[in-house]
Amino acid sequence: MPGRLTRLQSLNTGRTRSAPRPRLKPRGLPPALEPHLVYTARSPLEAAEWGHDLLGPHRVTAAAGDRLTFGATFHAVLVRDVTLGYLDYETAVRVEIQRLPDDVLVIVPAAGTSRISIGEEVIDTSPVHAVVPRPGAPLVLECSSDTAHLIVRIDRQAFDVHLSRLLGRSLPSPIEFRPFFDLTEARASRWNFAIQMLHAELYEPESLLHRGAGHGQLEEFVMSSLLYSQPSNYTEMLSPSTRSARRAVRAACDHIERNLATDLSVAAIADAAGVSVRTLQHQFSEDLDQTITGYVRNRRLERVRAELADAAPGAGVTVTAVASRWGFAHLGRFAVTYRERFGESPSVTLRS
């Protein structure tokens, strides 16, 4: 069985049922992912079982003449909230996904072509024509034996938090991108550059990412690049003319970000935003659906989670020290709030 996907580490593949196939390197495999083999499957049943976490419940069917030579490999690295993966089926296959995960996926053929059906919409994909399917949607993938796919997966909760901060308000509805992603368009250059940068940081052993720095900034760059490269139901709200109406809230959020580790008073935040405390409280409630102090607390919790998740084993990082640095003096209350926010204890985040 494959091991659990870990952050910036090669998985323990010793528990797989059989050794990888003789082919030394899947077609077009990015060099940064080569050491990070998650699984090698020798039957469609194994491929569906081991790929469940990536694609959700699904069925893999090989062409009649290819069943005896079937093989599939998956290489991937999880940074923090962004996974860069490479899924390669050695033969022609049909993959029927009952329900995609709720996370944001970008699927790009690394070579060859494939046909992807999302409901009644059919999209022919290639290395310059990708797909951004709707989270939770059913999907059918049909590809020939010369096709492997680069898959970028972004944690939905982290994506929603980032989008909410860009908008300066809570999300009135789930994000939904236009499924067809034309990578030849000028605006797609942002996304292409973001993925190249992510690959470069993963590939270079002395990069900031491998030194435990820059995880959050790089992942936010990847998320922003997708939001500004691919049309969605939030594209209009992200335009400068639309966002100008929330200047005070955005100014307050910017001030909070710059001073998050210091003592922040509501009065000082309102002064930085150029409005009265009462006005800012009303706008936070209307746009972000939370109080100013609640927003500050949530941002500090996110910073704590980021530091705990990025901590290298043996680095001496403790939950107490990180929580205290971000203003949480009552550790018992902090632990309860953290679990409510992220669904796990801070110690579990630190160990994973």
C-alpha positions as CSV (number, residue, x, y, z in Angstrom):
1,M,0.0,0.0,0.0
2,P,1.2,3.6,-0.6
3,G,2.3,5.7,2.3
4,R,0.7,8.9,3.4
5,L,1.6,12.0,1.4
6,T,4.0,14.1,3.5
7,R,5.3,17.6,3.2
8,L,8.5,18.0,1.0
9,Q,9.5,14.4,1.7
10,S,9.7,11.3,-0.4
11,L,7.1,8.8,0.6
12,N,8.0,5.4,2.1
13,T,7.1,3.2,-0.8
14,G,8.4,0.0,0.8
15,R,4.9,-1.1,1.6
16,T,3.7,-1.2,-2.0
17,R,2.7,-4.7,-3.1
18,S,5.2,-4.8,-5.9
19,A,8.2,-2.9,-7.1
20,P,8.0,-0.2,-9.7
21,R,8.0,-1.2,-13.3
22,P,11.3,-1.3,-15.1
23,R,10.6,2.0,-16.9
24,L,13.0,4.3,-15.0
25,K,11.1,7.5,-15.5
26,P,7.5,8.2,-16.5
27,R,7.0,10.4,-19.6
28,G,7.6,14.0,-19.0
29,L,8.0,13.6,-15.2
30,P,9.1,17.0,-13.7
31,P,12.6,16.5,-12.2
32,A,11.5,17.9,-8.9
33,L,8.9,15.1,-8.5
34,E,11.2,12.2,-9.6
35,P,12.2,11.3,-6.0
36,H,8.7,11.5,-4.7
37,L,6.9,8.3,-5.8
38,V,3.6,7.9,-4.0
39,Y,2.5,4.6,-5.6
40,T,3.0,2.2,-8.5
41,A,-0.2,0.2,-9.4
42,R,-0.2,-2.8,-11.7
43,S,-3.9,-3.2,-12.1
44,P,-6.9,-0.8,-12.7
45,L,-8.3,-1.9,-9.3
46,E,-5.1,-0.9,-7.5
47,A,-4.9,2.4,-9.3
48,A,-8.5,3.3,-8.3
49,E,-7.9,2.2,-4.7
50,W,-4.6,4.1,-4.3
51,G,-5.7,7.2,-6.2
52,H,-8.8,7.6,-4.0
53,D,-7.3,10.4,-1.9
54,L,-6.3,12.4,-5.1
55,L,-9.4,12.0,-7.2
56,G,-12.1,10.8,-4.9
57,P,-14.0,7.5,-5.4
58,H,-13.5,6.4,-9.0
59,R,-13.2,3.5,-11.5
60,V,-10.3,2.9,-13.8
61,T,-10.8,0.8,-17.0
62,A,-8.0,-0.2,-19.4
63,A,-8.6,-0.9,-23.0
64,A,-9.2,-4.5,-23.8
65,G,-5.8,-5.0,-25.4
66,D,-3.9,-3.2,-22.7
67,R,-5.1,-5.0,-19.5
68,L,-2.1,-7.3,-19.3
69,T,0.4,-4.4,-19.7
70,F,-1.5,-1.9,-17.4
71,G,0.6,0.2,-15.1
72,A,0.1,3.5,-13.3
73,T,2.4,5.7,-11.2
74,F,1.8,8.8,-9.1
75,H,4.5,11.2,-7.9
76,A,3.6,14.1,-5.7
77,V,4.8,16.6,-3.1
78,L,2.6,18.5,-0.6
79,V,4.0,21.9,0.3
80,R,1.4,22.9,2.8
81,D,-1.9,23.5,1.2
82,V,-0.8,23.0,-2.4
83,T,0.0,19.6,-3.9
84,L,2.0,19.2,-7.1
85,G,1.4,15.8,-8.6
86,Y,2.1,13.8,-11.7
87,L,-0.3,10.9,-12.6
88,D,0.8,8.6,-15.4
89,Y,-1.2,5.7,-16.9
90,E,1.0,3.6,-19.1
91,T,-1.9,2.4,-21.2
92,A,-5.1,3.9,-22.6
93,V,-7.6,4.2,-19.9
94,R,-11.1,5.6,-19.0
95,V,-11.3,7.1,-15.5
96,E,-14.9,7.6,-14.1
97,I,-14.9,9.8,-11.0
98,Q,-18.1,9.7,-9.0
99,R,-17.4,12.9,-7.1
100,L,-14.2,15.0,-7.2
101,P,-12.8,16.2,-3.9
102,D,-14.0,19.6,-2.7
103,D,-10.5,21.0,-3.3
104,V,-9.5,23.1,-6.3
105,L,-7.9,21.0,-9.1
106,V,-6.0,22.0,-12.2
107,I,-5.4,19.1,-14.6
108,V,-2.9,19.5,-17.4
109,P,-1.8,16.8,-19.8
110,A,2.0,16.8,-19.8
111,A,2.1,15.1,-23.2
112,G,-0.4,13.9,-25.7
113,T,-4.1,14.6,-25.4
114,S,-7.1,13.5,-23.4
115,R,-10.8,14.1,-23.3
116,I,-12.5,15.2,-20.1
117,S,-16.2,15.2,-19.5
118,I,-17.7,17.3,-16.7
119,G,-21.4,16.6,-16.7
120,E,-22.5,17.3,-20.2
121,E,-19.5,19.5,-21.0
122,V,-16.7,17.8,-23.0
123,I,-13.3,19.3,-23.2
124,D,-10.4,18.1,-25.3
125,T,-7.2,18.8,-23.4
126,S,-3.5,19.1,-24.3
127,P,-0.3,20.5,-22.8
128,V,-1.7,24.0,-23.6
129,H,-5.3,23.3,-22.8
130,A,-6.0,22.4,-19.2
131,V,-9.1,21.9,-17.1
132,V,-10.3,23.4,-13.8
133,P,-13.2,21.2,-12.9
134,R,-15.9,22.2,-10.4
135,P,-15.1,20.9,-6.9
136,G,-17.3,18.0,-6.0
137,A,-18.4,17.4,-9.6
138,P,-18.4,14.1,-11.4
139,L,-15.8,13.7,-14.1
140,V,-14.8,11.2,-16.8
141,L,-11.2,11.2,-18.2
142,E,-10.3,9.3,-21.4
143,C,-6.7,9.3,-22.5
144,S,-4.5,7.3,-24.8
145,S,-1.3,5.6,-23.7
146,D,0.9,8.5,-24.5
147,T,-0.7,10.9,-22.0
148,A,0.3,11.7,-18.4
149,H,-1.2,14.5,-16.3
150,L,0.3,17.2,-14.1
151,I,-2.2,17.8,-11.3
152,V,-2.2,20.8,-9.0
153,R,-4.4,20.4,-6.0
154,I,-5.2,23.4,-3.6
155,D,-6.8,22.9,-0.3
156,R,-10.3,24.4,-0.5
157,Q,-10.4,25.9,3.0
158,A,-7.0,27.7,2.4
159,F,-8.2,28.8,-1.0
160,D,-11.4,30.3,0.3
161,V,-9.5,32.1,3.1
162,H,-7.1,33.6,0.6
163,L,-9.9,34.7,-1.8
164,S,-11.8,36.2,1.1
165,R,-8.8,38.3,2.1
166,L,-8.3,39.5,-1.5
167,L,-12.0,40.5,-1.7
168,G,-12.1,42.1,1.8
169,R,-15.3,40.2,2.5
170,S,-16.7,36.7,3.2
171,L,-17.6,34.5,0.2
172,P,-21.3,34.6,-0.7
173,S,-21.0,31.4,-2.8
174,P,-18.4,28.7,-3.5
175,I,-15.7,29.4,-6.1
176,E,-16.4,28.0,-9.5
177,F,-13.9,28.5,-12.4
178,R,-14.6,28.2,-16.1
179,P,-13.6,24.6,-16.8
180,F,-11.6,25.2,-20.0
181,F,-8.2,26.8,-19.2
182,D,-6.4,28.0,-22.3
183,L,-2.7,28.2,-21.2
184,T,-1.8,30.1,-24.4
185,E,-3.7,33.2,-23.4
186,A,-1.6,36.2,-22.2
187,R,-3.2,36.2,-18.8
188,A,-2.3,32.5,-18.3
189,S,1.4,33.5,-18.2
190,R,0.9,34.3,-14.5
191,W,-0.2,30.8,-13.8
192,N,2.6,29.3,-15.9
193,F,5.2,31.3,-14.1
194,A,3.8,30.4,-10.7
195,I,4.0,26.7,-11.4
196,Q,7.5,27.1,-12.8
197,M,8.5,28.9,-9.7
198,L,7.0,26.2,-7.5
199,H,8.8,23.5,-9.5
200,A,12.1,25.4,-9.2
201,E,11.7,25.8,-5.4
202,L,11.0,22.1,-5.0
203,Y,13.9,21.1,-7.3
204,E,16.7,23.2,-5.8
205,P,17.9,21.6,-2.5
206,E,19.1,25.0,-1.2
207,S,15.9,26.9,-2.0
208,L,14.0,28.9,0.6
209,L,11.2,26.3,0.5
210,H,13.6,23.5,1.6
211,R,15.0,25.7,4.3
212,G,11.5,26.0,5.8
213,A,10.7,29.6,4.6
214,G,8.3,31.1,2.1
215,H,5.7,28.3,2.0
216,G,2.8,30.7,2.6
217,Q,3.9,33.4,0.2
218,L,4.6,30.9,-2.6
219,E,1.3,29.1,-2.1
220,E,-0.6,32.4,-2.0
221,F,1.2,33.4,-5.3
222,V,-0.1,30.1,-6.9
223,M,-3.6,30.8,-5.7
224,S,-3.6,34.4,-6.8
225,S,-2.2,33.4,-10.2
226,L,-5.1,31.0,-10.8
227,L,-7.7,33.6,-9.6
228,Y,-6.3,36.3,-12.0
229,S,-5.6,33.9,-14.9
230,Q,-8.8,31.9,-15.1
231,P,-12.3,33.4,-15.2
232,S,-14.5,32.5,-12.3
233,N,-17.7,33.6,-10.6
234,Y,-15.4,36.0,-8.6
235,T,-13.5,37.6,-11.5
236,E,-15.7,40.7,-11.6
237,M,-15.4,41.2,-7.8
238,L,-11.6,41.0,-8.0
239,S,-11.5,43.9,-10.5
240,P,-10.1,47.2,-9.0
241,S,-13.3,49.1,-9.8
242,T,-15.4,46.6,-7.9
243,R,-13.1,46.4,-4.9
244,S,-12.7,50.1,-4.4
245,A,-16.0,50.4,-2.6
246,R,-14.4,48.4,0.3
247,R,-11.4,50.6,0.7
248,A,-11.7,51.0,4.5
249,V,-12.0,47.2,5.1
250,R,-9.0,46.5,2.9
251,A,-7.0,49.2,4.5
252,A,-7.8,47.8,7.9
253,C,-6.9,44.3,6.8
254,D,-3.6,45.5,5.4
255,H,-2.8,47.3,8.7
256,I,-3.7,44.1,10.6
257,E,-1.3,42.0,8.4
258,R,1.6,44.4,9.0
259,N,1.1,44.4,12.8
260,L,-0.3,41.0,13.5
261,A,2.4,40.1,16.0
262,T,1.9,43.3,18.0
263,D,-0.8,44.5,20.4
264,L,-3.6,45.6,18.1
265,S,-6.5,47.7,19.4
266,V,-9.7,48.2,17.4
267,A,-9.3,52.0,17.8
268,A,-5.8,51.8,16.1
269,I,-7.1,49.6,13.3
270,A,-10.0,52.0,12.6
271,D,-7.6,55.0,12.7
272,A,-5.4,53.3,10.1
273,A,-8.5,52.7,7.9
274,G,-9.5,56.3,8.2
275,V,-13.0,55.7,9.6
276,S,-14.6,55.5,13.0
277,V,-14.7,52.4,15.1
278,R,-18.4,52.1,14.7
279,T,-18.2,52.4,10.9
280,L,-15.4,49.8,10.6
281,Q,-17.2,47.4,12.9
282,H,-20.3,47.7,10.7
283,Q,-18.3,47.1,7.5
284,F,-16.5,44.1,8.9
285,S,-19.8,42.6,9.9
286,E,-21.4,43.4,6.5
287,D,-18.4,42.4,4.3
288,L,-16.5,39.7,6.3
289,D,-19.4,38.4,8.4
290,Q,-17.2,38.7,11.5
291,T,-16.0,41.2,14.1
292,I,-12.7,43.0,13.9
293,T,-11.3,41.1,16.9
294,G,-12.6,37.8,15.4
295,Y,-10.7,38.6,12.1
296,V,-7.5,39.3,14.0
297,R,-7.8,36.1,16.0
298,N,-8.4,34.0,12.9
299,R,-5.4,35.5,11.1
300,R,-3.2,34.8,14.1
301,L,-4.5,31.2,14.2
302,E,-3.6,30.8,10.5
303,R,-0.1,32.1,11.2
304,V,0.3,29.7,14.1
305,R,-0.8,26.8,11.9
306,A,1.6,27.9,9.1
307,E,4.6,27.9,11.5
308,L,3.6,24.5,13.1
309,A,3.1,22.9,9.7
310,D,6.4,24.2,8.3
311,A,8.5,23.3,11.4
312,A,11.3,20.9,10.5
313,P,11.6,17.7,12.7
314,G,14.1,18.3,15.4
315,A,14.1,22.1,15.1
316,G,12.9,22.5,18.6
317,V,9.7,24.3,17.7
318,T,7.0,24.0,20.4
319,V,3.3,24.8,20.3
320,T,3.7,27.0,23.4
321,A,6.4,29.2,21.9
322,V,4.6,29.7,18.6
323,A,1.2,30.4,20.2
324,S,2.7,32.9,22.6
325,R,4.5,34.7,19.8
326,W,1.2,35.3,18.1
327,G,-0.5,36.6,21.1
328,F,-2.2,33.5,22.6
329,A,-1.5,33.7,26.3
330,H,-4.1,31.2,27.6
331,L,-2.9,27.9,26.1
332,G,-5.9,25.8,27.1
333,R,-8.3,28.2,25.5
334,F,-6.0,28.5,22.4
335,A,-6.0,24.7,22.0
336,V,-9.8,24.6,22.0
337,T,-10.1,27.5,19.5
338,Y,-7.4,25.9,17.3
339,R,-9.2,22.6,17.1
340,E,-12.5,24.3,16.3
341,R,-10.9,26.2,13.5
342,F,-8.8,23.5,11.9
343,G,-10.3,20.2,13.1
344,E,-7.1,19.0,14.8
345,S,-5.0,19.9,17.8
346,P,-1.9,22.1,17.3
347,S,0.3,19.2,18.4
348,V,-1.0,17.1,15.6
349,T,-0.2,19.9,13.1
350,L,3.3,20.1,14.5
351,R,3.9,16.3,14.2
352,S,2.4,15.8,10.7
